[in-house]
Amino acid sequence: MRYAKVAGATALVLLSACAGMRGGSGSDDVSMNVSGSRAEALAVARTQLVHHGYEVTAVGEEMLVTSPKRVPEYLREVSTARPETQQWFLVVSAEKIRFFSGTRLRVAGYLLPPGAGTTQAVADGKRLEQTAIPVTTSNAKLFREVEVVSSWIESASKRK
């Protein structure tokens, strides 16, 4: 009986450690568990994003989306080609953690295709359908910025 209790406690510790881990290889988002309700967690995320210069729009009760922003030169991958102006945006989604208190937040970044939002994205008077490109660990510099944004939100949630 005692062995079962120790094994159960060990499994719970391992489960909670894995739940708090950040994105791994090939990951396209960073997730974290924070205390409080979904609304409180999104309010903290909104405050942090606005504080750091992002324009934020709520999408329903579970998501925030930032307005597209130019990718700064220091976050672009090194290239010998003339750099194109490229934009990106962030998505913060929140969901209640089942069986436990708190909220799971996911922060993901997306690149807009080159030329999106310009006249290049229009053909024959109709807007071309374009798909945003997820920022993954293969784009190390920009994915690191997604991790930094999530750390702002996580730190502010702990101070609250």
N, C-alpha and C positions, 0 to 999 in steps of 0.2 A: 504494500500500500504506500509506504514511504517513497519507494522507488518511482511509483507512478506520479506522485506529487512533484518530485524533483524533475522528472522528465517533462511533465506538463509545464512547470515553471520555466525550464530551459527552452522549450518550444515557443512559449509566449515571448521570451526575451529575444530569441532569434527572429521570430515573426515581426516584432516591433522594430528591430534593428533593420531588417530588410525593407520594411514599409517606409522608413525614413531615408533610405538611400536615394541618391540623386541619379539622374540619367546615366546609363551605361553606354557601351559600344553601340553605335548606330542609333542612339536615342535621338528623338526629335522634340523632347520636352524635359522640363525639370519639375519634379513634383516634391511636395513637402506636406507634412501634417502640421496644422496649427490649431491652437485652442480657439474656442468660440464658435459661433454659428456661421453659416455660409454668408449671411449678410454682413456680419462683423468682419469676416476675413476679406471679403471683397471691398469693404470700406477702407480697410488698411491698405490693400493693394492699390486702390484708386488714389489714395492720399500719397503713397510713395511714388507712383508713376507721375502724377501731376507735379510733385515736388522736384522730380528729376527731369522735367521739361516735356513730358508726353501729354498729348491731348487724348482723353479717354472717353469712350462711349460704352454705356451698359447695353448688353444684349440679353434681354430677359433678366431673370433673377440669378443666373448661374455663370455669367460670363462678362468679361470686360475686353474691349478691343481698342487698341491705340490707333490713332490716325497714322497713315504712312509717313515715314520720316526718312530723310536721306541717310544712306549708310555712310558714316564718317570714314575718311581715308584711312585712319589708323586701324579700322576694323576690316578693311578690305584685304583679301588675299593678295600676295605679291604677284604682279604680272608685268611683263614687258610691254603689253599692249596698252594703248591709251585707255585709261579707266572710263567706263560709262558711268553716268549718274544712275545709281540704283537705290531703290527705296525698300524699306522693310517695315513691318509692324509686329506688335506683340499681341498675344491672346492669353488672358488669364481666366481659367475656368475653375469652378469650385463645386465640390460635391460633399455631401455629408458622409462621414466615415460610419459604416455600418458596425453595429455592436459596440462601438466605443464613442466617446464624446469627441468633438472636434470636427475639423474640416480638412479635406485634402485639396490643396491648390496645385494646379498644373500651369506652368508658364511655358509658352511655346513662341518661337519666332518664325516669321515667314518673309521671304523675299518676294517682291513683286517682279514679274518678268521684265526684262529690259524693254523700255518704251511704254510700259503700262501707264495709262492716264494721259498719254500724249496723242498727237495726230497719227503716229505710227500704229497705234492700236485700233485704228478705224480703217475699214476697207469698204468701198462702195456705199458710204454713208451709214454703215452699220458697225457697231462696236464688235471687235473680235473677242471671242471667248478665250480668256487666259486663266491659267491656274497658278495660284501662289505656290512658291517652292518652300517646303519646310526647311528651316535651319537645323542641321544635324551636326553631330560631332565631326563629320567629315569637313565641315567649314568651321575649323577650330576657333578662330578669332571671334566670329559672330556668335557661335554657340557659347563661348565664354561670357559674352555680354548678356545672353539669356540667363546664364547661371548667376551673374552679378545682380541682375534685376530681381531674381528670385531670392537672393540673399538679403536684399533691401527689405523685401516684403516679409521674409521670415524673421529678420531681426526686429522689425517694427511690431510684428505680432507678438513676439516674446516680451517686448517692453510694455505693451498695452496693459 
